[in-house]
Amino acid sequence: GILSLGTPGVGKTTLGKELASRAGMTYINVGDMAKEGELYEGFDEEYDCPILDEDRVIDELEDKMSEGGVIVDYHGCDFFPERWFEIVFVLRTENSFLYNRLESRGYKGKKLQDNIQCEIFQTLYEEAVLSYREEIVHQLPSNTPEDLERNLDQIVQWIEQWMKDNN
């Protein structure tokens, strides 16, 4: 499996869907999956959003992950089993781009500020390095359409190489 990680608004979904279609993999957006299956354990008043039930998410994903060929997209990673992923990509976006993207999604106040802070402090990259072997964690710039193309090419090449090495 591949984990696509990053602050909301960095372009995980665009990358994940496009990658899945190019590489013939299954794309799973954990946020959407949780919404559809109501995999929540309460509501966070401060952030105005539901709280993910991590155990139920893992139960839900276990079969799919054991089949392989899955791209998982989420903004957190410390609760996924390490064995699920051969590689982890952390998408990074400059704050000015990110601010505009989040604002256009209707983020404001604390939620907007905290997501920008999270990006400034590389919070998710650090979480990834602590959760997985450092050599499988890669940061990718995700500011422009050109970045997206470059990232897709790079990841598709990596997948092809991995298939060769492991079959």
N, C-alpha and C positions, 0 to 999 in steps of 0.2 A: 504493500500500500504506500501511497504518497500522502503526506499531510501538507496542506496549504494553510498557512497560518498568518495572522496579522490583525492589526487594529481594524475595526469596521471602517469601510471606505477606501481601503488600500487596493482593492481590485481582485480579491480572492475569487469571487463568484465568476467574474468574466474570464479569468485565467482558468479556473477549474472546469467550466463548461466547455470552453474551447479546447482545452487539453484532452478532455474525455472524448470529444468527437474526433480529434486528430489521432489519438493513440488507441482508440477502441476500448477505453476504460469506463468504469462506472463512476459517475460523479455524485457525491453525497454532501449536501449542505446540512450540517448538523442543526443549525437554527431552524431551517424549514422542516426537517424531520421531527424536531421536538414540537414544533407548532402543530403539525399534522397529527402526531400521536399524543399530543398534550403531555409530553414527558417533563412535567414541571413538578416542583415541590413547594409552591408558594409564590408570592409576589414581592418584588423589591420596590417599596414605595419611593425610596430616594431616587432610584434610576428609572422608575416608571416602567419596569419590565418584569416578566416572569423569571423565576429562578429555576435553572436547569436541574433536572434529576439525573445526575451523572451516572448512577448505577443502571437506571433504566435505559439510558442512551447506550451504554456499553452492551447491555443485553440485546438491545435492538440491532446493534451493528455486528455483533460477534460472528454470526453466520456469514454475512457478506464479506467481512474481513478475512475469514479463513479461506474463502474462495480465491481471494487475491484480485489484482487489477482494479483497485478502488482508489479514488482520489477523495480525501476527506477535507472539508473546508470548515474551519471554525476559528474563533478568536481566542481560544484557550487550548492548552494541550496537556496540562499536568495530570489529568485523570485518565488519559488513554493508556492502554497497555503498551509498553515499549515495543513488544514483539510485532505490533501491527504495521509498523512503518519501516521501510527500507531507506527512506529519505524524507527530510522535512525542509520545506521552503518557507522562509519568513519574508513576506512582501513588505517593503518599506516605502513610505511616501513622504515627500517633503511637506512640512506643516501647512504652507500656503495652499497647496493643492488639496491636502486632506481637509483643511478647514472648510474650503468651498464645497467639497463633495458632501461632507457631513451636514453642513448648513442646508444644502439643497435637499437633503433627506429629512429635514425637519428637526435635526438635533439642535438643542439649545441649552443654555445654562450649564449646570454641573455636568450633565451627560456629555455635552460638546467639549467642555474644558478637560474633563477626565480622559476622554479618548485622545485628545491632542497631547496631554501630559504623558499618557501611556506610550505614545509614539516617540516623543522627545526622549524619554528615559529608556527607550529600547526594551520596555518591560517584557514584551512577548518573546523577543529574541533571547533574553536572559532566561526566561521560563523554559524555552525550548532547549537551550544548552544544558540546563540543569536536569531536564526530563529525558533527554536522549544523548547518545554518544555525540560528542561535539563534531566529529568528522562527517556525520550525516546531516548536519544542520547548515543550510545555506541561506544567506540573505540575498534578495533580489530587489533592485530598484523598480518601483512601479509608479512612475509619474506621468508618462506619456504613452501614446499608442505605439511608438517605436520601442519603448521598454517592453510592452506587452509582447510584441512580435519576437523580440530578442529572447525573452524569458521562455516563450513557447518553444522556439527552436532549440534552446539549450536543454529544456526538460525532455523534449521528444528524443533528442540525441542521447540523453542520459538513459531514458527508458529502453531505447534500442540496444544500447551497450549492455544494460543490466540483463535484458532478455538473452543476449548472446552468452554472457558470462554464466548465467544460471540455468541454461537448458542444455 
